[in-house]
Amino acid sequence: MSHDRKTSYKVPPAAVINPLTSQEHRRQKRRAERFDSTRQLDFFADLTLGPSDEEADEDDSAKHEPEIVHEGVSSFASMLPSSGLSETTFSSTAAAQTQSSSETKDISMKEKKRGKKRKGKARQDAQGPKNKNLGRWADKCMYAELLEMIEDAEIIMPIHDGIPEDIETGWVAVTPVPAGKRCLAVTHHTSGIAGIAPNLTLRSRVLGKPLMKPFPSPLPPQTVLDCILDENWRENGILHVLDVLKWKGQDVGECETPFRFWWRDTRLSELTPFPPPPSAADFHAQDAPKSSSESSRYQFPHPNTLLPIPYHTNTTLSHLANALIPMTRAPRCVSVSIPSADQHDAPAMDLDAAPAPLIQLQTVPAEIKSDGLLLYVAQATYEPGTSPLSSWVPLQGYATSADARNPGNERIDNAAESPLVVFERLVKRRLSIGASESSPEVSMEENM
């Protein structure tokens, strides 16, 4: 099954094809592998508590036995008859043998190197051409898989409908996930003043390439954050923080999910907010055509607000149906600060003139469009690449590749069905099943 969101949603779930390749099976396998790696059993493989009593008795009895000395045959060399060869002949023969052995060794080494080159080339041909454009930060984000949901599953306990069995106790929900571009925010050391010298670079998720030039931020150096660049960042200047990998050189990715989110919110709340930078419209060329509306509207040259995405540890079925799913459908409203209209339109400051007054800020509302719901395994650590330990429930449905090739296909309506609607139906079905099982049966004899 392909991991591409736009081509894998309507593909039949792997649980129907093969239970061993289902998302739940892979999730449990990954958690078990992660748990065994944290136990570090290999370090204890060679440890011992010392010899046992029986082994100690055997060692004592072995001390009284005669000791056998194993020596080589060099001591018997003088007893051999002379071969009649002179020392010169012997030395020349030994030198010839040494030279021939060295030549044979060089030839074998060259053949091995050629074989390695051929094997490496064959392996590269089998794997396809190597992408030289991949950077250091390529595919370092923990990318969620689409949640495999089976709506027509039989109601047999436990229900295998794609929703995790421990959804109420072992998961953390992140919603509403904003619409935007997934990226990594990486900070580095600077020699300039904090807030003025650029210290933050946004890296793309797939190739790890910079999305824009470095810009100043209040983040400490050696910090790596998993972020989503808002689709309207030029208007609101928001960079959404989804997760944290490293903070000030300290690795936080090895911690569990609730702690990482708590650490993210705590550390971001301690940062000192910076005033908004000059409008990006002021940096345009003088001869560039620009309408009056564009010149009067403030535009952020780079993100200026680090906004954490809300997370929820209460993932009970009732809370999902009554609070989290409706929250995912509704847009999120926040407030951002921008310079007042009469100040960001003012001309550049003259250095010989009197100092300019302080910048007056105004607060404007910003509406953030929701893109879906994310589910994280609570006891999982952060791991790069596509992982079954994180599941994605998008708000909008995706068309398959067959529907994209056939725009007039009648199944396009079914393909465009929202996965969040399917998720809501399955959650409500589980709630109804749980309510029917918990309700006591009243017999007619008790009413008499």
C-alpha positions as CSV (number, residue, x, y, z in Angstrom):
1,M,0.0,0.0,0.0
2,S,1.3,3.4,-0.9
3,H,1.9,5.9,1.8
4,D,0.9,8.8,-0.5
5,R,-2.1,10.5,1.1
6,K,-3.6,11.5,-2.2
7,T,-3.4,8.0,-3.7
8,S,-3.8,5.6,-0.8
9,Y,-7.0,6.6,1.0
10,K,-9.5,4.7,-1.2
11,V,-7.2,1.8,-1.7
12,P,-8.6,-1.3,0.1
13,P,-7.1,-1.5,3.6
14,A,-4.2,-3.8,4.1
15,A,-6.2,-5.5,6.9
16,V,-8.6,-7.0,4.3
17,I,-5.8,-8.2,2.0
18,N,-3.4,-9.6,4.6
19,P,-3.7,-9.2,8.4
20,L,0.0,-9.4,8.8
21,T,0.5,-6.1,6.9
22,S,-2.4,-4.2,8.6
23,Q,-1.7,-0.9,10.2
24,E,-2.5,-2.2,13.7
25,H,-0.1,-5.1,13.2
26,R,2.7,-2.8,12.0
27,R,2.0,-0.4,14.8
28,Q,2.3,-3.1,17.5
29,K,5.4,-4.5,15.8
30,R,7.0,-1.0,15.8
31,R,6.2,-0.4,19.4
32,A,7.6,-3.8,20.4
33,E,10.8,-3.1,18.5
34,R,11.1,0.3,20.1
35,F,10.5,-1.2,23.6
36,D,13.2,-3.9,23.1
37,S,15.7,-1.3,21.9
38,T,15.2,0.8,25.0
39,R,15.8,-2.2,27.2
40,Q,19.3,-2.6,25.6
41,L,19.5,-6.3,26.1
42,D,22.7,-6.6,24.1
43,F,24.7,-4.9,26.9
44,F,23.7,-7.7,29.3
45,A,24.4,-10.6,27.0
46,D,28.0,-11.2,28.1
47,L,27.5,-10.5,31.8
48,T,27.9,-13.3,34.4
49,L,27.5,-13.7,38.2
50,G,30.7,-15.8,38.4
51,P,31.2,-19.5,38.4
52,S,28.7,-21.8,40.1
53,D,29.6,-24.2,43.0
54,E,29.9,-27.1,40.6
55,E,32.2,-25.2,38.3
56,A,34.3,-24.1,41.3
57,D,34.7,-27.8,42.4
58,E,35.8,-28.8,38.9
59,D,38.4,-26.0,38.9
60,D,39.8,-27.2,42.2
61,S,40.1,-30.8,40.9
62,A,41.7,-29.6,37.7
63,K,44.5,-27.9,39.7
64,H,45.7,-31.3,41.1
65,E,46.0,-32.8,37.6
66,P,49.4,-32.7,35.7
67,E,49.8,-29.6,33.6
68,I,50.3,-30.2,29.9
69,V,52.5,-27.6,28.3
70,H,51.7,-27.0,24.6
71,E,54.8,-25.9,22.8
72,G,55.6,-25.4,19.1
73,V,58.0,-27.5,16.9
74,S,60.7,-24.8,16.8
75,S,62.7,-26.6,19.6
76,F,63.1,-29.7,17.3
77,A,64.5,-27.7,14.4
78,S,68.1,-28.6,15.4
79,M,67.4,-32.3,15.1
80,L,66.5,-32.2,11.4
81,P,69.2,-33.2,8.8
82,S,70.8,-30.5,6.7
83,S,69.0,-29.9,3.4
84,G,72.3,-29.0,1.6
85,L,71.0,-25.6,0.6
86,S,73.3,-22.6,1.3
87,E,72.1,-19.6,3.2
88,T,72.3,-17.5,0.0
89,T,70.1,-19.9,-1.9
90,F,67.7,-20.1,1.1
91,S,67.5,-16.3,1.3
92,S,66.9,-15.9,-2.4
93,T,64.2,-18.6,-2.4
94,A,62.5,-16.9,0.6
95,A,62.6,-13.5,-1.1
96,A,61.1,-14.9,-4.3
97,Q,58.3,-16.6,-2.4
98,T,57.7,-13.3,-0.5
99,Q,57.6,-11.3,-3.7
100,S,55.2,-13.8,-5.4
101,S,52.9,-13.9,-2.4
102,S,52.8,-10.1,-2.3
103,E,52.0,-9.9,-6.0
104,T,49.3,-12.5,-5.5
105,K,47.9,-10.5,-2.6
106,D,47.9,-7.3,-4.7
107,I,46.0,-9.0,-7.5
108,S,43.4,-10.4,-5.1
109,M,43.0,-7.0,-3.5
110,K,42.4,-5.4,-6.9
111,E,39.9,-8.1,-7.7
112,K,38.1,-7.5,-4.4
113,K,37.9,-3.8,-5.1
114,R,36.6,-4.4,-8.6
115,G,34.0,-6.8,-7.2
116,K,32.9,-4.2,-4.6
117,K,32.6,-1.6,-7.2
118,R,30.5,-3.9,-9.4
119,K,28.3,-4.9,-6.4
120,G,27.8,-1.2,-5.4
121,K,27.0,-0.3,-9.0
122,A,24.5,-3.2,-9.3
123,R,22.9,-2.3,-6.0
124,Q,22.6,1.4,-7.1
125,D,21.1,0.3,-10.4
126,A,18.6,-1.9,-8.5
127,Q,17.6,0.8,-6.1
128,G,17.4,3.4,-8.9
129,P,19.3,6.6,-9.4
130,K,20.5,8.2,-6.2
131,N,18.9,11.6,-5.5
132,K,21.8,13.9,-5.0
133,N,19.5,16.8,-4.1
134,L,18.7,15.3,-0.6
135,G,20.1,17.4,2.2
136,R,20.9,16.6,5.8
137,W,17.4,17.4,7.0
138,A,15.6,15.4,4.3
139,D,12.8,13.1,5.5
140,K,13.5,13.9,9.2
141,C,9.8,14.7,10.1
142,M,7.6,12.1,11.7
143,Y,5.1,11.8,8.9
144,A,1.8,10.2,9.8
145,E,0.1,7.5,7.9
146,L,-3.6,7.7,6.8
147,L,-5.8,6.0,9.4
148,E,-7.1,2.8,7.8
149,M,-10.8,2.6,8.5
150,I,-13.2,-0.3,7.6
151,E,-16.7,0.9,7.9
152,D,-18.4,-2.3,6.8
153,A,-16.6,-4.4,9.4
154,E,-18.7,-6.9,11.3
155,I,-19.6,-6.1,14.9
156,I,-17.6,-8.7,16.6
157,M,-15.7,-7.9,19.8
158,P,-13.0,-6.7,19.5
159,I,-14.2,-4.6,16.6
160,H,-11.6,-4.4,13.8
161,D,-12.7,-1.2,12.1
162,G,-9.3,0.5,11.9
163,I,-9.7,2.6,15.0
164,P,-7.0,1.6,17.6
165,E,-8.3,-0.6,20.4
166,D,-6.6,1.5,23.0
167,I,-7.8,4.8,21.5
168,E,-9.2,6.0,24.9
169,T,-6.1,5.3,27.0
170,G,-3.0,5.2,24.8
171,W,-3.2,8.0,22.3
172,V,-2.9,11.8,22.1
173,A,-4.9,13.9,19.7
174,V,-3.6,17.1,18.0
175,T,-6.4,19.3,16.5
176,P,-7.1,21.4,14.6
177,V,-4.1,20.8,12.4
178,P,-3.7,23.9,10.2
179,A,-3.4,23.9,6.5
180,G,0.1,24.7,5.3
181,K,3.5,23.3,4.4
182,R,5.3,20.8,6.6
183,C,8.9,21.8,7.5
184,L,11.6,21.7,10.1
185,A,12.7,24.9,11.9
186,V,16.4,24.7,12.6
187,T,18.4,27.3,14.6
188,H,22.1,27.9,14.7
189,H,24.6,30.1,16.5
190,T,24.9,33.8,15.4
191,S,27.4,36.5,16.3
192,G,24.8,39.3,16.1
193,I,22.2,40.6,18.4
194,A,19.3,38.3,19.3
195,G,16.2,39.3,17.4
196,I,18.1,41.1,14.7
197,A,20.7,38.6,13.4
198,P,19.1,35.7,11.4
199,N,19.3,32.5,13.3
200,L,16.4,30.4,12.0
201,T,16.1,28.4,8.8
202,L,13.0,26.5,7.5
203,R,13.8,23.2,5.8
204,S,11.4,21.3,3.5
205,R,10.2,18.0,4.7
206,V,11.1,15.9,1.6
207,L,14.4,17.3,0.4
208,G,15.5,19.3,3.4
209,K,16.2,22.4,1.3
210,P,15.7,25.9,2.7
211,L,12.2,27.3,2.0
212,M,13.4,30.9,2.5
213,K,16.3,32.9,3.7
214,P,17.3,32.7,7.4
215,F,15.5,35.2,9.5
216,P,15.7,36.2,13.2
217,S,13.6,34.5,15.9
218,P,13.6,34.3,19.7
219,L,14.4,30.6,19.6
220,P,17.7,29.5,21.3
221,P,20.5,28.0,19.2
222,Q,20.7,24.3,18.4
223,T,16.9,23.9,18.4
224,V,14.9,21.7,15.9
225,L,11.1,22.0,15.7
226,D,8.6,20.1,13.6
227,C,6.5,22.9,12.1
228,I,3.8,23.8,9.6
229,L,4.2,27.0,7.7
230,D,0.7,28.5,7.5
231,E,-0.7,28.9,4.0
232,N,-1.4,32.6,4.7
233,W,1.8,33.3,6.5
234,R,2.4,36.5,4.6
235,E,-0.8,37.9,6.0
236,N,-0.6,36.5,9.6
237,G,3.1,35.7,10.0
238,I,2.3,32.4,11.8
239,L,4.6,29.4,12.0
240,H,2.7,26.5,13.7
241,V,4.8,24.3,16.0
242,L,3.7,20.7,15.9
243,D,6.5,18.9,17.8
244,V,10.0,19.3,19.2
245,L,13.0,17.2,18.3
246,K,15.8,19.2,20.1
247,W,15.8,22.2,22.3
248,K,19.0,24.2,23.0
249,G,21.1,21.1,22.2
250,Q,19.1,18.8,24.4
251,D,17.5,15.8,22.6
252,V,13.8,15.7,23.4
253,G,12.7,13.4,20.6
254,E,13.5,10.3,22.7
255,C,10.8,11.4,25.2
256,E,7.2,10.2,25.1
257,T,4.5,12.2,23.3
258,P,2.7,14.0,26.2
259,F,6.0,15.1,27.6
260,R,7.2,16.5,24.3
261,F,4.0,18.5,23.8
262,W,4.2,19.8,27.4
263,W,7.8,20.8,26.9
264,R,6.9,22.5,23.6
265,D,4.2,24.6,25.2
266,T,6.2,25.5,28.3
267,R,9.3,26.6,26.4
268,L,7.5,28.6,23.8
269,S,5.5,30.5,26.5
270,E,8.9,31.6,28.0
271,L,10.1,33.2,24.8
272,T,10.0,37.0,24.5
273,P,7.9,38.1,21.5
274,F,9.6,40.2,19.0
275,P,7.8,43.2,17.3
276,P,6.8,42.6,13.7
277,P,9.4,43.4,11.1
278,P,9.0,46.0,8.3
279,S,6.5,45.1,5.7
280,A,7.7,43.0,2.8
281,A,6.2,45.5,0.4
282,D,8.9,48.0,1.4
283,F,11.6,45.8,0.0
284,H,10.1,45.6,-3.4
285,A,11.8,47.3,-6.3
286,Q,10.9,50.9,-6.9
287,D,10.0,50.2,-10.6
288,A,7.9,47.1,-9.7
289,P,4.2,47.7,-10.5
290,K,2.2,47.7,-7.3
291,S,-1.5,48.4,-6.8
292,S,-2.7,50.7,-4.1
293,S,-4.3,47.8,-2.1
294,E,-1.0,46.0,-2.1
295,S,0.9,49.0,-0.9
296,S,-1.5,49.7,1.9
297,R,-1.7,46.1,3.2
298,Y,1.0,44.9,5.6
299,Q,2.9,41.7,4.5
300,F,5.2,39.7,6.7
301,P,8.7,39.2,5.1
302,H,9.1,36.1,7.2
303,P,7.1,34.3,10.0
304,N,7.1,36.2,13.2
305,T,4.7,34.2,15.5
306,L,5.5,30.7,16.8
307,L,2.1,29.2,17.6
308,P,1.8,25.7,19.1
309,I,-0.9,23.5,17.8
310,P,-3.3,22.4,20.6
311,Y,-3.0,18.8,21.9
312,H,-5.5,16.8,23.9
313,T,-4.7,13.9,26.2
314,N,-8.4,13.1,26.7
315,T,-9.2,10.8,23.8
316,T,-12.3,9.0,25.1
317,L,-14.9,8.2,22.5
318,S,-17.4,10.7,24.0
319,H,-14.8,13.5,24.0
320,L,-13.8,12.7,20.4
321,A,-17.4,12.8,19.2
322,N,-18.6,15.8,21.2
323,A,-15.5,18.0,21.3
324,L,-12.5,17.1,19.2
325,I,-14.2,16.2,15.9
326,P,-16.4,19.5,15.9
327,M,-13.2,21.4,16.8
328,T,-11.5,19.9,13.8
329,R,-14.2,21.1,11.5
330,A,-14.2,24.7,12.8
331,P,-11.4,27.2,11.9
332,R,-9.2,28.5,14.7
333,C,-9.2,32.2,15.4
334,V,-6.1,33.9,16.9
335,S,-4.8,37.5,17.2
336,V,-1.6,38.8,15.7
337,S,0.1,42.1,16.0
338,I,1.1,44.2,13.0
339,P,2.2,47.9,12.7
340,S,-0.5,50.4,12.4
341,A,-1.5,51.5,8.9
342,D,-0.1,55.0,9.2
343,Q,3.3,53.7,10.2
344,H,4.1,50.8,7.9
345,D,3.3,53.1,5.0
346,A,5.6,55.9,6.2
347,P,8.8,56.5,4.2
348,A,12.2,55.2,5.3
349,M,13.8,56.9,8.2
350,D,16.4,59.6,7.6
351,L,19.5,59.1,9.6
352,D,20.2,62.8,9.9
353,A,16.7,63.6,11.1
354,A,15.3,63.3,14.5
355,P,14.7,59.7,15.8
356,A,11.5,58.2,14.8
357,P,8.8,57.6,17.4
358,L,8.1,54.1,18.7
359,I,6.2,51.8,16.4
360,Q,2.5,51.6,17.2
361,L,1.1,48.1,16.9
362,Q,-2.5,47.0,16.3
363,T,-4.1,43.6,17.0
364,V,-5.9,42.0,14.1
365,P,-7.8,38.7,14.1
366,A,-6.4,35.8,12.0
367,E,-8.5,32.9,10.9
368,I,-6.6,29.6,10.6
369,K,-8.1,27.0,8.3
370,S,-8.2,23.4,9.6
371,D,-6.8,20.5,7.6
372,G,-7.6,17.5,9.8
373,L,-6.9,15.6,13.0
374,L,-3.6,13.9,14.1
375,L,-3.4,10.9,16.5
376,Y,-0.1,10.0,18.2
377,V,0.7,6.9,20.3
378,A,1.2,8.3,23.8
379,Q,4.2,6.0,24.7
380,A,6.0,6.5,21.4
381,T,9.1,8.5,20.8
382,Y,9.7,10.8,17.8
383,E,11.0,8.8,14.8
384,P,11.9,10.2,11.3
385,G,10.0,9.2,8.2
386,T,6.6,7.7,7.7
387,S,5.5,6.0,10.9
388,P,2.4,4.0,11.9
389,L,2.8,5.4,15.4
390,S,1.1,8.5,14.1
391,S,-2.3,8.5,12.2
392,W,-3.8,11.2,10.1
393,V,-7.5,11.8,9.6
394,P,-7.9,14.6,7.0
395,L,-10.9,16.9,6.8
396,Q,-11.1,16.7,3.0
397,G,-11.3,13.5,1.0
398,Y,-8.6,12.7,-1.6
399,A,-9.3,11.3,-5.1
400,T,-7.4,8.3,-6.2
401,S,-5.0,8.2,-9.1
402,A,-7.7,6.5,-11.2
403,D,-10.1,9.3,-10.5
404,A,-7.5,11.9,-11.5
405,R,-7.0,10.1,-14.8
406,N,-10.8,9.9,-15.4
407,P,-12.3,13.2,-14.3
408,G,-15.7,12.1,-15.4
409,N,-15.7,9.0,-13.2
410,E,-18.9,8.6,-11.2
411,R,-16.9,7.4,-8.2
412,I,-15.4,10.9,-7.7
413,D,-18.2,11.7,-5.2
414,N,-17.4,8.7,-3.0
415,A,-13.6,9.5,-3.3
416,A,-14.2,13.0,-2.1
417,E,-16.0,11.9,1.1
418,S,-14.4,13.3,4.1
419,P,-12.4,10.7,6.1
420,L,-13.3,12.7,9.2
421,V,-17.0,11.9,8.5
422,V,-16.1,8.2,8.4
423,F,-14.1,8.5,11.5
424,E,-17.0,10.2,13.3
425,R,-19.5,7.4,12.2
426,L,-17.1,4.7,13.5
427,V,-16.6,6.5,16.8
428,K,-20.4,6.9,17.3
429,R,-21.0,3.3,16.4
430,R,-18.5,2.2,19.1
431,L,-20.3,4.5,21.5
432,S,-23.6,2.9,20.7
433,I,-22.2,-0.6,21.1
434,G,-20.7,0.3,24.5
435,A,-23.9,1.9,25.7
436,S,-25.9,-1.2,24.7
437,E,-23.5,-3.5,26.5
438,S,-23.4,-1.4,29.7
439,S,-27.2,-1.1,29.9
440,P,-28.6,-3.7,32.3
441,E,-31.2,-6.1,31.1
442,V,-34.5,-5.9,32.9
443,S,-36.8,-8.9,32.8
444,M,-40.5,-8.9,33.0
445,E,-40.5,-10.9,36.2
446,E,-38.7,-8.0,38.0
447,N,-41.4,-5.6,36.9
448,M,-44.2,-7.7,38.3
